[in-house]
Amino acid sequence: MRETLHMITVLGLICAVSGFSLSFLKETTAPIIAEQVLINVQGPAVHKVFPAAENDPLAERKDFSLEDGRTVTVFPYKKNGALMGVAMENSGPGFGGDIGVIVGFDLARDTLLGIGITQSKETPGIGTAVGEARFAGQFAGKPMNVELSSKGGAIDAISGATISSTGTVIAVQNAAADYKNLKNAIISAWK
């Protein structure tokens, strides 16, 4: 009986120390991971959407809260000191999981400036083509209510990657909905 009690005590202590260590490690590394995602994942996508930006959209980003409790990071695009557009990330369901997309919006025209893929587990060579210029390039200058041509819209899906194409369009539509909800707050934030 005494050995069993001793074993339970030792295992309980090991579990407690392990749990504390993992919790501490997660809390310590979370900001470092977020910074690396910003620099190595979101950064290239934002720069793809805003190639002519005269500011540093990553450094000037701001977080906004939506009514549903989500927080959205918004990246500003400035030219000659004026706010020309913003970008934000959203996602849509793909074949291999969610497809993350940075979507740029022209503030004056309420049109799309472009997209950049931030997350994709799609089939290499087929579904991953949503990040290539032949697909992603179709979004620039389009109205925010984009849709695939098979559904009456102006975006041509990638042959053999309909699910990936649809997921990308859904991500753009989701970002457009967030943009509409936040537009006034965005304009006020960068006045």
C-alpha positions as a Markdown table, in Angstrom:
| # | Residue | x | y | z |
|---|---|---|---|---|
| 1 | Met | 0.0 | 0.0 | 0.0 |
| 2 | Arg | 2.8 | 2.3 | 0.9 |
| 3 | Glu | 4.6 | 1.7 | -2.4 |
| 4 | Thr | 1.4 | 2.4 | -4.3 |
| 5 | Leu | 1.0 | 5.7 | -2.5 |
| 6 | His | 4.6 | 6.6 | -3.1 |
| 7 | Met | 4.3 | 5.8 | -6.8 |
| 8 | Ile | 1.1 | 7.9 | -7.1 |
| 9 | Thr | 2.8 | 10.8 | -5.4 |
| 10 | Val | 5.9 | 10.7 | -7.6 |
| 11 | Leu | 3.8 | 10.4 | -10.8 |
| 12 | Gly | 1.6 | 13.3 | -9.7 |
| 13 | Leu | 4.7 | 15.5 | -9.1 |
| 14 | Ile | 6.1 | 14.5 | -12.5 |
| 15 | Cys | 2.8 | 15.4 | -14.2 |
| 16 | Ala | 2.6 | 18.7 | -12.4 |
| 17 | Val | 6.1 | 19.7 | -13.2 |
| 18 | Ser | 5.6 | 18.6 | -16.9 |
| 19 | Gly | 2.4 | 20.5 | -17.2 |
| 20 | Phe | 3.9 | 23.6 | -15.7 |
| 21 | Ser | 6.9 | 23.3 | -18.0 |
| 22 | Leu | 4.8 | 22.9 | -21.1 |
| 23 | Ser | 2.6 | 25.8 | -20.1 |
| 24 | Phe | 5.6 | 28.1 | -19.4 |
| 25 | Leu | 7.2 | 27.1 | -22.7 |
| 26 | Lys | 4.0 | 27.8 | -24.7 |
| 27 | Glu | 3.6 | 31.2 | -23.1 |
| 28 | Thr | 7.3 | 32.1 | -23.6 |
| 29 | Thr | 7.4 | 31.1 | -27.3 |
| 30 | Ala | 4.0 | 32.4 | -28.4 |
| 31 | Pro | 5.2 | 36.0 | -29.1 |
| 32 | Ile | 8.3 | 34.6 | -30.9 |
| 33 | Ile | 6.2 | 32.4 | -33.1 |
| 34 | Ala | 3.7 | 35.2 | -33.9 |
| 35 | Glu | 6.6 | 37.4 | -34.9 |
| 36 | Gln | 8.1 | 34.7 | -37.2 |
| 37 | Val | 4.6 | 34.2 | -38.8 |
| 38 | Leu | 4.4 | 37.9 | -39.4 |
| 39 | Ile | 7.8 | 38.2 | -41.0 |
| 40 | Asn | 8.0 | 34.9 | -42.9 |
| 41 | Val | 4.3 | 34.2 | -43.8 |
| 42 | Gln | 2.1 | 37.3 | -43.7 |
| 43 | Gly | 4.9 | 39.7 | -44.7 |
| 44 | Pro | 5.6 | 38.2 | -48.2 |
| 45 | Ala | 1.9 | 38.0 | -48.9 |
| 46 | Val | 1.3 | 41.7 | -47.8 |
| 47 | His | 4.2 | 42.8 | -50.0 |
| 48 | Lys | 2.8 | 40.8 | -52.9 |
| 49 | Val | -0.5 | 42.6 | -52.5 |
| 50 | Phe | 1.1 | 46.1 | -52.0 |
| 51 | Pro | 4.2 | 46.1 | -54.2 |
| 52 | Ala | 4.1 | 49.9 | -54.5 |
| 53 | Ala | 3.7 | 50.7 | -50.8 |
| 54 | Glu | 5.9 | 53.6 | -49.6 |
| 55 | Asn | 5.3 | 52.6 | -46.0 |
| 56 | Asp | 6.0 | 49.5 | -44.0 |
| 57 | Pro | 2.6 | 47.8 | -43.7 |
| 58 | Leu | 3.9 | 45.3 | -41.2 |
| 59 | Ala | 5.3 | 47.9 | -38.8 |
| 60 | Glu | 2.1 | 50.1 | -39.1 |
| 61 | Arg | -0.4 | 47.3 | -38.6 |
| 62 | Lys | -3.3 | 47.6 | -36.1 |
| 63 | Asp | -5.7 | 45.2 | -34.6 |
| 64 | Phe | -9.4 | 45.7 | -34.7 |
| 65 | Ser | -12.2 | 43.9 | -32.9 |
| 66 | Leu | -15.3 | 42.6 | -34.7 |
| 67 | Glu | -18.7 | 42.2 | -33.2 |
| 68 | Asp | -18.4 | 38.5 | -33.1 |
| 69 | Gly | -15.4 | 38.7 | -30.8 |
| 70 | Arg | -12.7 | 38.0 | -33.4 |
| 71 | Thr | -9.6 | 40.2 | -33.7 |
| 72 | Val | -8.4 | 41.2 | -37.2 |
| 73 | Thr | -5.0 | 42.5 | -38.0 |
| 74 | Val | -5.1 | 45.2 | -40.7 |
| 75 | Phe | -2.1 | 46.2 | -42.7 |
| 76 | Pro | -2.1 | 49.8 | -44.2 |
| 77 | Tyr | -1.0 | 50.7 | -47.7 |
| 78 | Lys | 0.2 | 54.3 | -48.1 |
| 79 | Lys | 1.4 | 56.3 | -51.0 |
| 80 | Asn | 2.6 | 59.9 | -50.7 |
| 81 | Gly | 1.6 | 59.7 | -47.1 |
| 82 | Ala | -2.1 | 59.0 | -47.8 |
| 83 | Leu | -3.9 | 55.8 | -46.9 |
| 84 | Met | -4.7 | 54.1 | -50.2 |
| 85 | Gly | -5.7 | 50.7 | -49.1 |
| 86 | Val | -5.6 | 48.0 | -46.4 |
| 87 | Ala | -5.1 | 44.3 | -46.3 |
| 88 | Met | -6.3 | 41.6 | -43.9 |
| 89 | Glu | -6.2 | 37.9 | -43.6 |
| 90 | Asn | -9.0 | 35.4 | -43.7 |
| 91 | Ser | -9.5 | 31.8 | -44.6 |
| 92 | Gly | -11.7 | 29.4 | -46.6 |
| 93 | Pro | -12.0 | 25.6 | -46.7 |
| 94 | Gly | -9.7 | 23.9 | -49.1 |
| 95 | Phe | -9.1 | 20.3 | -50.1 |
| 96 | Gly | -6.3 | 19.8 | -47.5 |
| 97 | Gly | -7.5 | 22.2 | -44.8 |
| 98 | Asp | -8.1 | 25.9 | -44.5 |
| 99 | Ile | -6.5 | 28.2 | -47.1 |
| 100 | Gly | -5.2 | 31.4 | -45.6 |
| 101 | Val | -5.4 | 34.5 | -47.8 |
| 102 | Ile | -4.2 | 38.1 | -47.3 |
| 103 | Val | -6.7 | 40.3 | -49.2 |
| 104 | Gly | -5.9 | 43.9 | -50.2 |
| 105 | Phe | -8.7 | 46.5 | -50.6 |
| 106 | Asp | -8.7 | 49.8 | -52.4 |
| 107 | Leu | -10.3 | 52.3 | -49.9 |
| 108 | Ala | -11.4 | 54.8 | -52.6 |
| 109 | Arg | -13.0 | 52.3 | -55.0 |
| 110 | Asp | -14.0 | 49.5 | -52.6 |
| 111 | Thr | -12.3 | 47.0 | -55.0 |
| 112 | Leu | -9.7 | 44.3 | -54.5 |
| 113 | Leu | -6.1 | 45.2 | -54.9 |
| 114 | Gly | -4.9 | 41.6 | -54.9 |
| 115 | Ile | -4.4 | 38.5 | -52.8 |
| 116 | Gly | -1.5 | 36.6 | -51.3 |
| 117 | Ile | -1.7 | 33.0 | -49.9 |
| 118 | Thr | -0.5 | 32.6 | -46.4 |
| 119 | Gln | -1.6 | 29.0 | -45.6 |
| 120 | Ser | -2.2 | 26.1 | -47.9 |
| 121 | Lys | -2.1 | 22.3 | -47.5 |
| 122 | Glu | -3.4 | 21.8 | -50.9 |
| 123 | Thr | -2.2 | 19.1 | -53.4 |
| 124 | Pro | 1.3 | 20.2 | -54.7 |
| 125 | Gly | 1.1 | 21.3 | -58.4 |
| 126 | Ile | -2.7 | 21.3 | -58.5 |
| 127 | Gly | -4.3 | 23.0 | -55.5 |
| 128 | Thr | -1.2 | 25.0 | -54.6 |
| 129 | Ala | -1.7 | 26.8 | -58.0 |
| 130 | Val | -4.1 | 29.2 | -56.2 |
| 131 | Gly | -1.1 | 31.1 | -55.1 |
| 132 | Glu | 0.3 | 31.5 | -58.6 |
| 133 | Ala | -0.2 | 34.6 | -60.7 |
| 134 | Arg | -2.5 | 32.8 | -63.2 |
| 135 | Phe | -5.1 | 32.4 | -60.5 |
| 136 | Ala | -4.3 | 35.0 | -57.8 |
| 137 | Gly | -3.7 | 37.7 | -60.5 |
| 138 | Gln | -7.4 | 37.6 | -61.4 |
| 139 | Phe | -8.5 | 39.3 | -58.2 |
| 140 | Ala | -6.8 | 42.7 | -58.7 |
| 141 | Gly | -9.3 | 45.4 | -59.7 |
| 142 | Lys | -12.3 | 43.2 | -59.1 |
| 143 | Pro | -15.3 | 44.2 | -57.0 |
| 144 | Met | -15.4 | 42.8 | -53.5 |
| 145 | Asn | -18.3 | 40.4 | -54.3 |
| 146 | Val | -16.1 | 38.1 | -56.4 |
| 147 | Glu | -17.3 | 34.7 | -57.4 |
| 148 | Leu | -16.1 | 31.9 | -59.6 |
| 149 | Ser | -17.1 | 32.0 | -63.3 |
| 150 | Ser | -19.0 | 28.7 | -62.8 |
| 151 | Lys | -21.3 | 30.7 | -60.4 |
| 152 | Gly | -21.6 | 33.7 | -62.7 |
| 153 | Gly | -18.5 | 35.6 | -61.5 |
| 154 | Ala | -15.3 | 36.7 | -63.1 |
| 155 | Ile | -12.8 | 34.4 | -61.5 |
| 156 | Asp | -11.7 | 31.3 | -63.5 |
| 157 | Ala | -11.1 | 28.2 | -61.3 |
| 158 | Ile | -8.0 | 26.1 | -61.7 |
| 159 | Ser | -8.8 | 22.9 | -63.6 |
| 160 | Gly | -8.7 | 20.0 | -61.3 |
| 161 | Ala | -8.6 | 22.3 | -58.2 |
| 162 | Thr | -12.2 | 23.4 | -57.9 |
| 163 | Ile | -12.2 | 23.0 | -54.1 |
| 164 | Ser | -9.0 | 25.0 | -53.7 |
| 165 | Ser | -10.3 | 27.7 | -56.0 |
| 166 | Thr | -13.6 | 27.8 | -54.2 |
| 167 | Gly | -11.9 | 28.0 | -50.8 |
| 168 | Thr | -9.7 | 30.9 | -51.9 |
| 169 | Val | -12.8 | 32.8 | -53.2 |
| 170 | Ile | -14.6 | 32.1 | -49.9 |
| 171 | Ala | -11.6 | 33.5 | -48.0 |
| 172 | Val | -11.8 | 36.7 | -50.1 |
| 173 | Gln | -15.5 | 36.9 | -49.5 |
| 174 | Asn | -15.0 | 36.5 | -45.7 |
| 175 | Ala | -12.3 | 39.2 | -45.7 |
| 176 | Ala | -14.6 | 41.5 | -47.7 |
| 177 | Ala | -17.3 | 41.1 | -45.1 |
| 178 | Asp | -14.8 | 42.0 | -42.3 |
| 179 | Tyr | -13.6 | 45.0 | -44.4 |
| 180 | Lys | -17.1 | 46.3 | -44.8 |
| 181 | Asn | -17.7 | 46.0 | -41.0 |
| 182 | Leu | -14.4 | 47.8 | -40.2 |
| 183 | Lys | -14.0 | 50.4 | -42.9 |
| 184 | Asn | -15.1 | 53.4 | -40.9 |
| 185 | Ala | -12.9 | 52.3 | -37.9 |
| 186 | Ile | -10.0 | 51.7 | -40.3 |
| 187 | Ile | -10.3 | 55.2 | -41.9 |
| 188 | Ser | -10.5 | 56.8 | -38.4 |
| 189 | Ala | -7.5 | 54.8 | -37.1 |
| 190 | Trp | -5.1 | 56.2 | -39.8 |
| 191 | Lys | -6.3 | 59.8 | -40.1 |
